[in-house]
Amino acid sequence: MTRKQHDSQHVIGQSTSATRRRFLASSVQAALAAPMTLGVASEAARASARPIAGVRFELPRLRVPASFIIDDSTCLVNMGHYCMPQFAAAWPKRSIYNKPWKTWPREIPDSFVRTFGEWCADHGVKGKYSIVPYPACVGWLDRLLPGWSRRELLESLKLVRERMVPDWDIHPEMITHTRVIELKTGRPLEEIHAGTMENSYPQEHKSVDELAAYLAYALRILKNCDLPCEGITTPGGFGNRVKKELSQAVGEAVRDVYGSELPHYFKYVAGPKESTVPRIENFGSGGDVSRTTVNVWAGTGDWFGGWDGDREPEPDRYCNREATAGRMVELIEKREPAVMLCHWPGLYSHGTLKGFRAFQQVIRSLEGRFADDLLWMKVSEIGRYYAARSLTEMVLEDRSVRLDAPFGTPNCTLTIETASPEAPVVRHGDQKTPLRKVNRKIDLAEGTYLVGEGQCTVCFELRKGTTTVSL
C-alpha cells in the first residue's frame, strides 16, 4: 500500500495499488542504492561513486541508520477528526470518507505528546515530527487556534520545542493538509474539489518559484513559532505532477526562510524492490553543491493505526516479537536505512493508545535483537550522512586519506586497508585530533578507531572542507 493508506485515493487517475511516493531514479540514485565502496565523487556528475582501492566509506559507526517518520502531527488538533469531512466534501463518492468522525476526539492532548516523547527519549528513538501550520484550516499556530486558549497553544508549542525538537526534525506538512490556500489572502480557494486540496495539488504545471512560494508560506509560520526546520513533508500526492520542480522548490524555500545548508524532504516510500538510500538531488557541475537537496525515503507503510486513527494496528508488519520477520528486519539485514512511517492519529488511536502500544512492542523487539546494530538518527542526519558519503572526494596518499567534503557529518566512518596502523590522527585546518583505540565494534563511536585483520576503521566528525586522516 502507499505511504498513507488514503494517498492513492487523493490523486486523480492514480492506481490504488501503486506506491504513492514513487520517483524515477537517476544514475546517481542507482549508484547510491547499490552497496557502496565510496571513492572520488568526480566532477562528471559526482554520481558514480567510483571506488578507491583500500578505502571504504562505511555506515555510521558500522550501524544501520534507523528513523521514525511521523506524519499528520501538529499542536492539539486531531487531524483525523478535522480532515475527514473536508476530504468527504472533495471526494463525495468515496466511501472511505464516510466514517463517524464526529465521534472521534477533536484533540490529541499534550499529555500524549509528553508521554510519547519521553518514552522515545528513553529508548533513543529519533526521527521526523510534522507540525501542520494551519491544521485543516482550524487556526494559525502563530496566531490563534479556535477551540483552545492562547495559553494552551503557547504551552503546546513550548512542549514541542523542549521535548520533541532535540531528537526530531520538525517539518511543515504543507499549510493545511486539506484545502489549498490563496497566498494573497490566506483563505482557502473557493471551489472544493480534488484540484483545490493539497493532497492532489497541483493539477497543472507549476514553476519552481510558484511552488517555493507556497512552501515558504508554511515555513514562515513555523519560524514565527520559533521552531527550527531543515525540511518539508508533502501531504498525500502533493507535487506528483511536478516532481522535479518540487525538489528544487524545497531547496529554495528552506534556504530562503531558514538559511539551511542542506535542505531535505520526505515524499516517497520505497517498495519491496526499491532502495531506502536517500537520493542526492540538484547538485551542479563543477562541484557546485549550493542547490543540493536530499530526498529521504521511508521504507514501511503505516501499520499502527492509519492516518485517521481508526484501524487496528499490525505491528508484526514492521517487526514480529522475535525480530525475525517484518519490513524493518528486511531493511536492517539489507544494511539500508530502516525508516519507519506512521501517522500521529494512528498512534493516539482515538485515545485508546493502541497504535502507541504497538509501536512500543516493535521498538522492544528491535532492541532485543538489533540493539548493537542500529543507530537512531533524525531524517536530516541520515540525509546529511549520505550526502557526505556521496559527494566527498577522497584521495589515498601513502599512509593517509585526504577528504574534500562539501558537507560535514558526525560519525563519519571509514575503513582503510593497512597492515600495521599507528594511532590515527584526524587533521582539519590547524586542529589535530588523535583517535582512541577500542577493541569491540559495539564500542566504536566518534573519536575512536578499531583495528581488524589488515584494516583500520576510524570514526570521527567530518567537517566541511579538507580533512586528512593519517595512520
Secondary structure, DSSP 8 states (H G I E B T S, - for coil): --SSTTGGGGSTT--TTS-SS-----HHHHHHHS--------TTTT-S----TTEEE-SGGGSEEEEEEEES--SSB-HHHHHHHHHHHHSTT-GGG-S-GGGS-SB--HHHHHHHHHHHHHHT--EEEE--SSGGGS-BTTTB-TTS-HHHHHHHHHHIIIIITTTEEEE--SSSSSB-EETTTTEE-SS-SGGGBGGG--SS---HHHHHHHHHHHHHHHHHTT---SEEE--TTTTTT-HHHHHHHHHHHHHHHH--SS-EEEEEE--TTS--S-EEE---GGG--TT-EEEEEE-S---SS-TTS-S---GGGT--TTSSSSHHHHHHHHTS-EEEEEEHHHHHGGGT-HHHHHHHHHHHHHHHHHTTTEEE--HHHHHHHHHHHHH-EEEEETTEEEEEESS-EEEEEEEEE-SS----EEEETTEEEE-EEESSGGG--TTEEEEETTEEEEEEEE-SEEEEEE-
